[in-house]
Amino acid sequence: MKIQYLFILACLTILCAAITEQAEAQQESGYEFRFAPDLWYNDVDGIRLGIRTRGQFKGTFDDGPHRLDVGLWLGTWFPDMPVSYYLRYTNPIDAISDFNSEGSYGLISSYRAGFHQHGLRIDKRWQPGFNEDEFSELYAFSGFYQHVDTEYVAFPSIWQTEPIYYLNAGFEHQLLTQTGVWNWKANFWTGTAGDEDFFATFHAQMSKNLIISRSFGIRMRVAAGAVSNDAPAEQRFQLSNAPGIDWMKSGFFRAKGTIPMPWLDRGLFQFTGNGPALRGFNRTDIVNAQSGAPGLKGYFTALNVEADYPNPLDLLFEQIPVVGDFLRLRSYLFLDAARVEFSNNKSEILSNAGPGLALTLNIPDQIGKPRGFIVRYDVPLYVSSPSDNRDAFRYRSLFSLGAVIGF
């Protein structure tokens, strides 16, 4: 383990030295760093103080050569490893790049909340013309990860502590039509934990946003996934939440305490992502994780539908100059249904339905990617198989910081 850490440290030192040398050499050409303070909290680090910086050439707007994204933090409760960091270096590959259609490689290294991840990522984007809503993207990310301190983890059973050597690849295609947006995406993981057998997971989904007017519309998601029996716990799909590996992408869910544990234990918060996304079964996921039986070991197919209808607050937001173009309060009725296979090789059809609200603030970046937040409140009034053995029809609350059907 110490040799592994020394290797990571050596790689980081060489990478930082190369980036610094490049930046210094290009100062006359206008290379700049933008710094910002950062403050966060979890139950292990306490208040986490830090600084983030982005490096790029002036006027390139996050799409030039030698881009740098770095964060460095200190946990004020001084846990076993109080210093955490994130580093990504990105550089275009000229041979596969064109206007609005960049191909690039990136070196990524991070240690946050007890989770190591290090590797090389290659991305390629195709965008015809100037409409950022139409694009295709392909990526491949290879390296290793390891969770070395489960003290940070809200539910330890959804993680194992062996180092995983992996390949993660995916594809996304989005098309804008007269009836709305179509989106297709797929990704897979394959890897091994040391000398163990290889595992594999696959996930694919198709989403459609049918816009009737600003207040009326239908959003639909069809998804399917499969996971091999020997996949580690953090790679397994859950009924409502995303797999544990995706929790590491969110500061709210990466470590316990940012969202109070009593709220998580009661199943009040959903972390959306790959999987069936059955809103009414979030409590089932939590009960399974607490009992040491996390995730699905087989396959699933799922359908998620949201029907938007108008509400007075959203109509009020629409009247606000400028802000009204980015701020929405969606009101909708939802239906989630899925066929899932459990570890005992038995399959079951599960469903839930109810009303919901989603507050969205989105200011897209230079290639149309969302920047902002989604706060969602759903009420799964009907759940086909409640985990608490209560009535199928009853009032339930569910909060989320992301969308089930996102565009």
Salt bridges, closest charged atoms under 4 A:
ASP38 OD2 - ARG48 NH2 3.91
ASP62 OD1 - ARG34 NH2 3.46
ASP69 OD1 - ARG52 NH2 3.50
ASP69 OD2 - ARG54 NH2 3.87
GLU102 OE1 - ARG67 NH2 2.93
ASP123 OD1 - ARG88 NH2 3.42
ASP123 OD1 - ARG121 NE 3.04
GLU137 OE2 - ARG125 NH1 2.70
GLU137 OE1 - LYS369 NZ 2.90
GLU151 OE2 - LYS256 NZ 3.67
GLU172 OE2 - LYS185 NZ 3.92
ASP246 OD1 - LYS249 NZ 3.26
GLU306 OE2 - ARG279 NH1 2.82
GLU306 OE1 - ARG330 NH2 2.76
ASP308 OD2 - ARG219 NE 3.98
ASP308 OD1 - ARG330 NH2 2.82
ASP314 OD1 - ARG214 NH2 3.34
ASP314 OD1 - ARG328 NE 2.94
GLU318 OE1 - ARG214 NE 3.41
ASP336 OD2 - ARG279 NE 2.84
ASP378 OD2 - ARG279 NH1 3.48
ASP378 OD2 - ARG376 NH1 2.21
ASP388 OD2 - ARG390 NE 3.85
ASP388 OD2 - ARG394 NH1 3.81
